[in-house]
C-alpha cells in the first residue's frame, strides 16, 4: 500500500517531471489503477507522449550503442570471412542504427523542451 501512495504522490508532483533520475522514472512507469470506467483499467504511463522521456532516451541510447557494437562486429567479421550472413547482419544493424538514432534525437529533443511546451 505504501508503494501505491508513493507512486500516486509522485504523479501529482509537477516538479518531479523536471528531475531526471532513472529510479524516479521507473517509479512513474509502474502500472497504476485508472478508474474512469466501472472496471479498473490499468494504465502504463510510460506509453504516454511526454511521460518518462528521460527513461525512453536511455533505453533507445542503450539500443543504439548495442547496435553499433554488433554492427561493427558483423562488418569486421564479414571483411575477414566473407560469409553472406555476416554481410546481411551488418546491413540490418546499419538500418537499426539509423532507426535508433532517430529515436534518440526525438526523445532528446523532448527532454530538452521546457516544461509545458509539449506538443
C-alpha positions in Angstrom: 0.0 0.0 0.0 2.9 2.4 0.8 4.2 1.9 -2.7 0.9 2.9 -4.3 0.7 6.0 -2.2 4.3 6.9 -3.1 3.5 6.4 -6.8 0.3 8.5 -6.6 2.2 11.3 -4.8 4.9 11.2 -7.4 2.5 11.5 -10.3 0.8 14.5 -8.7 4.2 16.2 -8.1 4.7 18.6 -11.1 8.3 19.3 -10.1 9.1 15.6 -10.5 8.8 16.0 -14.2 11.9 18.2 -14.2 14.0 15.7 -12.3 15.9 13.1 -14.4 16.5 10.1 -12.2 16.2 6.6 -13.5 14.7 5.3 -10.3 12.1 8.1 -10.2 11.3 7.5 -13.9 10.8 3.7 -13.3 8.6 4.5 -10.3 6.5 6.7 -12.6 6.3 4.0 -15.3 4.7 1.4 -13.0 1.2 0.2 -13.6 -1.3 2.5 -11.9 -5.0 2.0 -11.5 -7.1 4.3 -13.6 -10.8 4.4 -12.6 -12.9 6.1 -15.2 -14.9 3.1 -16.0 -16.8 0.6 -13.9 -14.0 -1.8 -14.0 -10.5 -0.8 -13.0 -8.3 -0.1 -16.1 -4.5 -0.3 -15.8 -2.6 2.5 -17.5 1.1 2.3 -18.2 2.2 5.9 -18.0 5.5 5.3 -19.8 3.5 4.9 -23.0 2.1 8.5 -22.9 3.9 11.1 -25.0 5.9 13.4 -22.8 5.9 11.0 -19.9 9.2 9.4 -18.8 11.1 10.8 -21.8 14.4 10.6 -20.0 13.9 6.8 -19.4 12.9 6.4 -23.1 16.0 8.3 -24.1 18.2 6.0 -22.0 16.6 2.8 -23.4 17.0 3.9 -27.0 20.6 5.2 -26.4 21.4 1.8 -25.0 19.9 0.0 -28.0 21.8 2.4 -30.3 25.1 1.6 -28.6 24.4 -2.1 -28.7 23.5 -1.9 -32.4 26.8 -0.1 -33.1 28.8 -2.7 -31.4 27.0 -5.6 -33.1 27.1 -4.0 -36.5 30.8 -3.2 -36.2 31.5 -6.8 -35.2 29.5 -8.2 -38.1 31.1 -5.9 -40.6 34.6 -6.7 -39.4 33.8 -10.4 -39.4 32.4 -10.2 -42.9 35.6 -8.4 -44.1 37.6 -11.3 -42.6 35.5 -14.3 -43.6 33.2 -13.1 -46.4 30.2 -15.1 -45.2 26.9 -13.9 -46.6 25.0 -13.9 -43.3 27.6 -11.6 -41.8 27.0 -9.1 -44.6 23.3 -9.3 -44.2 23.6 -8.8 -40.4 25.9 -5.8 -41.0 23.3 -4.2 -43.3 20.5 -4.9 -40.9 22.4 -3.4 -38.0 23.2 -0.3 -40.1 19.4 0.2 -40.6 18.8 -0.4 -36.9 21.5 2.2 -36.1 19.7 4.8 -38.3 16.4 3.9 -36.8 17.6 4.2 -33.2 19.4 7.4 -33.9 16.1 9.0 -34.9 14.5 7.8 -31.7 17.4 9.1 -29.6 17.2 12.5 -31.3 13.4 12.6 -30.8 13.5 11.8 -27.1 16.5 14.1 -26.6 14.5 17.0 -28.1 11.6 16.3 -25.8 13.8 16.1 -22.7 15.4 19.5 -23.7 12.0 21.2 -24.1 10.9 23.5 -21.3 8.1 22.1 -19.2 4.6 22.9 -20.6 5.7 23.2 -24.3 4.9 19.6 -25.2 3.0 19.5 -28.5 
